[in-house]
């Protein structure tokens, strides 16, 4: 029954492969033609092509691996650790180009680990791969997005408004406090995608957890309850991730090559 429902939604055949290739090329071509890169080059177009190819390869490998991982607890936690590590590395490369990238692991793992642990201890999230991997993956993905957006906005703001930062120091503020005055309003914008998704759920989109539950045979009410749980958990994780990212930038732990951090780490 599940296979029939999934096939009805998106049949896996040659037509799907062609459609994916066309969409990927459309995305890359658009980025190239309109030069949607920070330096006006074709860099983003290449990144889109590489990201699409990597996604196909990684999903193929993961799809095969998960079938084994879900039956072994040690492998399950090793896989979750791998997810966090890859997310931290990806976010770190987006935010900073120097050795401070590894601090990004804190705002990603910091909120996800306690949330997942509490849910598991409360009995709401079974310690089984079939439940733990998708839920934890959604939360890690949300923390990754919020951390990247918050970190980039904070460092961009600190660079462009460095005069205000120096003025704060001149008024007697500590380096951390002076940075916070500059970066906090901009970094808070990282919460907007999650807020908009939660506000419009059911009216604009039907998110993946909801659709997946329906395809698995769950009732619409149960699917709605699971989706609500995911959205609320995501907002909690993202709020903590942005707060931690702002604090790391304010303390000078997260910085960017070519961006002067006056006063050093606070």
Buried (B, 14 or more C-beta within 10 A) or exposed (E): EEEEEBEEEEEEEEEEEEEEEEEBBEBBEEBBEEBBBEEEEBBBBBEBBEBBEEEBEEEEEBEEEBEEBBEEEEBBBEBBEEBBEEBBBBBBEBBBBEEBBEBBBBBBBBBBBEBBEEBBEEEEBEEEBEBBBBBBBBBBBBBBBBBBBBBBBBBBBBBEBBEEBEBBBEEEBEBBBBBBBBBBEBBBEBBEBBEEBBEEBEEEEBBEBBBBBBBEEBEEEBBBBBBBBBBEBBBBBBBBBBBBBBBBBBBBBBBBEEBEBEBEEB
